C-alpha cells in the first residue's frame, strides 16, 4: 500500500546554500580585487591575507573555546568577512591594526550575537568603523596606485578624489583642479587607477560583479539600485540648486559621487547582506533610499568625505522596523 507523507513546507530544495552564495560573492569580487593588486601591489595581497586568516582563526577559536559549538568556518562566511574588511582598508595599513579590525568584526559584530544569521550589523563594516575611529590617521593615509612599486607600509600617500571633492564643496577653490573631471581622469576613476581603499578601485568591475550576483540570484536589484538612484538624484539636485563650486558641472559631480569612495562596494556587496537587510521588496527599497540619503548628507555636510559605512550601519539598526512591512496573507481582512 502506497503511503503519502505529509510534511510542512518547503517541499522542494532550491539547491542554494550558505557556502554556495558566499562563494559566488567571493567570485564576483575577484575581478575588482585583481585591479587592486595591480594598483597597490604587495600591500593589497598582504592586507587581504592577514584579514582573511585572522577572521577565520578568530571565528574558529571563539566557536570552539567560548561558544562550545561546531565551527562554521567551512561555510566561507568568515572568509568573505575578511575579504570585505580588507576591501575597506588602505593597502598600507600595519598588520596589527588589520588583526584588531578582524577581531572586532568577528568577535564583537558576529559571534557575540551568536554567529552567522544572528548579527544585527554588518561585521566587516563594524570592524572598519571601529578602526576608523580608533586609528584615524592610519585609516585615512591612502597610498597612491603605483603597481608593485607601491611599498607596503611606507607607501607614498595622497588625497583621494572623494577628499578633493569634499574640500571643493567646502569652498577650497584649488581642490577643484584636482578633481577627476577631465576625460582621462574620468576613465581612471571608472577603471580603478586612483588612490583609496582596496574596494574603491574599479567601479566598472564592482558594478559588473554586482550584476553577476543579480543574474545568479544571490541578491536582488532593489537595494543597490535604490541606493544609487537616490545618490544620483541628490547629487543632481545639488547641482541644479547652484551649490557646486565654479568649474564643477552637475554631470561630473554625479559621476564622481557614484564612482568614488565605497559607493559601488557598499551598494552591491555590503548593503545587500542577507542577515542585515530587510526581507520584503518594499523594505529593501526604503532601506536603500535611507542609505543613499544618509551617505549624501554626510558627504555634503558631515566631517567625513565618505559616509557609506555609517549609512549602512545606521540602516542596519532600522531593519527590524522595516521587516514589519510585509504583504497581507491571502484572505486576511484589512484592519
C-alpha positions as CSV (number, residue, x, y, z in Angstrom):
1,X,0.0,0.0,0.0
2,X,1.4,3.4,-1.1
3,X,1.6,5.9,1.7
4,X,1.5,9.6,1.5
5,X,3.8,11.5,3.8
6,X,2.6,15.0,4.8
7,X,5.2,17.4,6.0
8,X,5.4,21.2,6.4
9,X,6.8,23.4,3.6
10,X,9.1,23.8,1.8
11,X,8.7,20.6,-0.2
12,X,11.4,21.4,-2.8
13,X,15.0,22.4,-2.2
14,X,16.3,25.2,-4.4
15,X,19.9,24.0,-4.2
16,X,21.0,27.2,-2.5
17,X,23.3,27.0,0.5
18,X,25.3,29.5,2.6
19,X,28.6,28.1,1.2
20,X,27.4,28.4,-2.4
21,X,26.2,32.0,-2.0
22,X,29.3,33.1,-0.2
23,X,31.4,31.5,-2.9
24,X,29.5,33.4,-5.6
25,X,30.0,36.7,-3.8
26,X,33.8,36.0,-3.5
27,X,33.9,35.2,-7.2
28,X,32.1,38.4,-8.0
29,X,34.7,40.4,-6.0
30,X,37.8,38.8,-7.7
31,X,38.0,40.9,-10.8
32,X,38.0,44.1,-8.8
33,X,40.5,42.6,-6.4
34,X,42.8,41.8,-9.3
35,X,42.8,45.5,-10.2
36,X,43.5,46.4,-6.6
37,X,46.6,44.1,-6.7
38,X,47.7,45.8,-10.0
39,X,47.2,49.2,-8.4
40,X,48.7,48.7,-4.9
41,X,51.0,45.7,-5.3
42,X,52.1,43.5,-2.4
43,X,50.3,45.7,0.1
44,X,46.9,44.5,-1.3
45,X,48.0,40.9,-1.1
46,X,49.4,41.2,2.5
47,X,46.4,43.2,3.9
48,X,43.9,40.7,2.4
49,X,45.8,37.6,3.5
50,X,46.1,38.9,7.1
51,X,42.4,40.0,7.2
52,X,41.1,36.7,5.9
53,X,43.3,34.4,8.0
54,X,42.6,36.5,11.2
55,X,38.8,36.4,10.6
56,X,38.8,32.6,10.0
57,X,41.1,32.0,13.0
58,X,39.1,34.2,15.4
59,X,35.8,32.6,14.3
60,X,37.2,29.1,14.9
61,X,38.7,30.0,18.3
62,X,35.5,31.7,19.6
63,X,33.2,28.8,18.4
64,X,35.4,26.1,19.8
65,X,36.6,27.6,23.2
66,X,34.0,30.2,24.1
67,X,30.7,29.2,22.5
68,X,31.5,25.5,22.6
69,X,29.8,24.9,19.3
70,X,30.6,23.4,15.9
71,X,32.8,25.7,13.9
72,X,31.2,27.4,10.8
73,X,34.4,28.4,9.0
74,X,33.7,25.9,6.2
75,X,30.6,27.9,5.0
76,X,33.1,30.6,3.8
77,X,31.3,33.4,5.7
78,X,34.4,34.2,7.7
79,X,36.5,34.3,4.5
80,X,34.0,36.7,2.9
81,X,34.0,38.9,6.0
82,X,37.8,39.0,5.9
83,X,37.8,39.9,2.2
84,X,35.2,42.6,2.6
85,X,37.1,44.0,5.6
86,X,40.3,44.2,3.5
87,X,38.4,45.9,0.7
88,X,37.5,48.7,3.3
89,X,41.1,49.2,4.3
90,X,44.1,51.1,2.8
91,X,46.8,48.7,1.5
92,X,49.5,50.2,3.7
93,X,47.7,49.6,7.0
94,X,50.0,48.0,9.6
95,X,49.3,44.3,10.1
96,X,48.4,44.5,13.8
97,X,45.7,47.1,13.0
98,X,44.2,44.7,10.4
99,X,44.2,41.9,13.1
100,X,42.3,44.2,15.5
101,X,39.8,45.0,12.9
102,X,39.2,41.3,12.2
103,X,38.8,40.6,15.9
104,X,36.1,43.3,16.2
105,X,34.4,42.2,13.1
106,X,34.2,38.5,14.1
107,X,34.3,38.6,17.9
108,X,32.1,41.7,18.5
109,X,29.9,42.2,15.5
110,X,29.3,38.5,14.6
111,X,30.0,35.9,17.2
112,X,28.8,37.9,20.2
113,X,25.3,37.8,18.7
114,X,25.5,34.0,18.2
115,X,27.2,33.7,14.9
116,X,26.1,33.7,11.3
117,X,22.5,34.7,10.7
118,X,22.0,36.4,14.1
119,X,24.1,39.5,13.9
120,X,22.3,42.9,13.6
121,X,25.1,44.8,12.0
122,X,27.4,44.0,9.0
123,X,30.6,42.6,10.7
124,X,33.1,43.9,8.1
125,X,31.7,47.5,8.4
126,X,31.7,47.3,12.2
127,X,35.4,46.4,12.1
128,X,36.1,49.2,9.6
129,X,34.3,51.9,11.6
130,X,36.0,50.8,14.8
131,X,39.4,51.1,13.1
132,X,38.4,54.5,11.6
133,X,37.5,55.9,15.0
134,X,40.4,54.3,16.8
135,X,43.2,54.8,14.3
136,X,42.0,57.8,12.1
137,X,45.5,58.7,10.9
138,X,46.4,55.3,9.6
139,X,42.9,54.7,8.2
140,X,43.0,57.9,6.2
141,X,46.5,57.6,4.8
142,X,45.7,56.4,1.3
143,X,48.6,55.1,-0.9
144,X,49.0,56.2,-4.5
145,X,48.4,53.5,-7.0
146,X,51.9,52.7,-8.3
147,X,51.5,49.0,-9.0
148,X,54.1,46.6,-7.5
149,X,56.3,49.6,-6.8
150,X,53.9,50.6,-4.1
151,X,55.5,50.0,-0.7
152,X,53.5,48.1,1.9
153,X,53.8,50.4,5.0
154,X,55.9,53.3,3.8
155,X,53.9,54.0,0.7
156,X,53.6,57.4,-0.8
157,X,50.2,58.8,0.2
158,X,47.9,61.3,-1.4
159,X,44.3,62.7,-1.1
160,X,41.6,60.6,-2.8
161,X,39.2,62.1,-5.3
162,X,36.5,62.0,-2.7
163,X,38.6,64.0,-0.3
164,X,39.2,66.6,-3.0
165,X,35.5,66.7,-3.8
166,X,34.8,67.3,-0.1
167,X,37.3,70.1,0.0
168,X,35.9,71.7,-3.1
169,X,32.3,71.6,-1.7
170,X,33.8,73.3,1.4
171,X,34.9,76.3,-0.6
172,X,38.5,75.3,-1.5
173,X,38.9,76.6,-5.0
174,X,42.2,74.9,-5.5
175,X,40.7,71.5,-4.8
176,X,38.5,71.8,-7.9
177,X,41.6,71.5,-10.2
178,X,42.5,68.1,-8.6
179,X,39.0,66.6,-9.2
180,X,38.6,63.8,-11.8
181,X,36.7,65.9,-14.3
182,X,38.8,65.5,-17.4
183,X,38.2,62.6,-19.8
184,X,41.4,60.8,-18.8
185,X,40.7,61.3,-15.1
186,X,37.1,60.0,-15.5
187,X,38.4,56.8,-17.2
188,X,41.0,56.4,-14.4
189,X,38.2,56.7,-11.9
190,X,35.9,54.2,-13.7
191,X,38.6,51.7,-14.4
192,X,40.2,51.9,-11.0
193,X,43.6,53.8,-11.2
194,X,43.1,56.1,-8.2
195,X,44.0,56.2,-4.5
196,X,41.8,54.9,-1.8
197,X,41.0,51.6,-0.1
198,X,41.2,48.3,-1.9
199,X,37.5,48.4,-2.6
200,X,37.5,51.9,-4.1
201,X,39.1,50.9,-7.3
202,X,37.5,49.8,-10.5
203,X,33.9,51.0,-10.2
204,X,33.2,49.3,-13.5
205,X,34.3,45.8,-12.3
206,X,32.4,46.2,-9.0
207,X,29.3,47.1,-11.0
208,X,29.9,44.0,-13.2
209,X,30.3,41.9,-10.1
210,X,27.0,43.2,-8.7
211,X,25.2,42.4,-11.9
212,X,26.7,38.9,-11.8
213,X,25.1,38.5,-8.3
214,X,21.8,39.6,-9.7
215,X,22.0,37.2,-12.6
216,X,22.9,34.3,-10.3
217,X,20.0,35.4,-7.9
218,X,22.3,35.8,-4.9
219,X,20.9,39.4,-4.5
220,X,18.0,41.4,-5.9
221,X,18.2,44.8,-7.6
222,X,16.1,46.6,-5.1
223,X,18.8,47.8,-2.6
224,X,21.7,48.7,-4.9
225,X,19.5,50.4,-7.5
226,X,17.6,52.4,-4.9
227,X,20.9,53.5,-3.2
228,X,22.5,54.6,-6.5
229,X,19.3,56.3,-7.8
230,X,18.9,58.2,-4.5
231,X,22.6,59.3,-4.5
232,X,22.4,60.4,-8.2
233,X,19.2,62.4,-7.6
234,X,20.6,64.0,-4.5
235,X,23.8,65.0,-6.3
236,X,21.9,66.2,-9.4
237,X,19.6,68.3,-7.2
238,X,22.7,69.9,-5.5
239,X,24.0,70.9,-9.0
240,X,20.6,72.2,-10.1
241,X,20.4,74.3,-7.0
242,X,23.7,76.0,-7.9
243,X,25.5,74.7,-4.8
244,X,28.5,73.4,-6.7
245,X,31.8,75.3,-6.9
246,X,32.8,77.0,-10.1
247,X,34.4,74.6,-12.6
248,X,32.4,71.5,-11.4
249,X,29.4,70.7,-13.6
250,X,26.4,68.7,-12.4
251,X,27.2,65.7,-14.6
252,X,30.8,65.4,-13.4
253,X,29.6,65.7,-9.8
254,X,27.1,63.0,-10.2
255,X,29.6,60.7,-11.9
256,X,32.3,61.4,-9.3
257,X,29.9,60.8,-6.4
258,X,28.8,57.4,-7.8
259,X,32.2,56.1,-8.8
260,X,34.4,57.2,-5.9
261,X,34.6,56.1,-2.3
262,X,32.8,53.0,-1.1
263,X,29.7,53.7,-3.2
264,X,29.9,50.7,-5.5
265,X,31.3,48.3,-2.9
266,X,28.7,49.3,-0.3
267,X,25.7,49.3,-2.6
268,X,26.3,46.0,-4.3
269,X,28.2,43.9,-1.7
270,X,27.7,45.4,1.8
271,X,24.2,46.7,2.0
272,X,22.8,43.5,0.3
273,X,24.0,41.2,3.1
274,X,21.1,38.8,3.8
275,X,21.2,39.0,7.5
276,X,21.4,42.7,7.9
277,X,19.0,43.8,5.2
278,X,15.1,43.7,5.0
279,X,13.2,40.7,3.8
280,X,10.4,42.4,1.7
281,X,11.0,44.2,-1.5
282,X,9.3,47.4,-0.2
283,X,11.5,47.3,2.9
284,X,14.6,46.9,0.7
285,X,13.7,49.9,-1.4
286,X,13.2,52.0,1.8
287,X,16.4,50.6,3.1
288,X,18.3,51.7,0.0
289,X,16.8,55.2,-0.1
290,X,17.7,55.7,3.6
291,X,21.3,54.7,2.9
292,X,21.5,57.0,-0.1
293,X,20.2,60.0,1.8
294,X,22.5,59.4,4.8
295,X,25.5,59.0,2.6
296,X,24.9,62.3,0.8
297,X,24.1,64.2,4.0
298,X,27.4,63.0,5.5
299,X,29.4,63.7,2.3
300,X,27.9,67.1,1.9
301,X,27.7,68.5,5.4
302,X,29.5,66.0,7.7
303,X,33.1,65.8,8.9
304,X,34.0,62.8,6.8
305,X,34.3,62.8,3.0
306,X,32.8,59.3,2.9
307,X,29.6,58.1,4.6
308,X,28.7,54.7,3.2
309,X,29.9,52.7,6.2
310,X,28.0,54.8,8.7
311,X,24.9,54.9,6.5
312,X,24.7,51.1,6.1
313,X,25.2,50.6,9.9
314,X,22.5,53.1,10.8
315,X,20.1,51.5,8.4
316,X,21.0,48.0,9.7
317,X,19.6,49.2,13.0
318,X,16.3,50.0,11.2
319,X,15.9,46.6,9.7
320,X,13.7,45.1,12.4
321,X,11.3,48.0,11.9
322,X,11.4,47.7,8.1
323,X,10.7,43.9,8.4
324,X,7.3,44.8,9.8
325,X,6.4,45.8,6.3
326,X,5.1,42.6,4.8
327,X,2.3,41.6,2.4
328,X,-1.1,40.7,3.7
329,X,-1.8,37.0,4.0
330,X,-4.2,35.6,1.4
331,X,-7.7,36.1,2.7
332,X,-6.7,38.4,5.6
333,X,-9.0,41.2,6.3
334,X,-7.7,44.8,6.2
335,X,-7.5,46.4,9.7
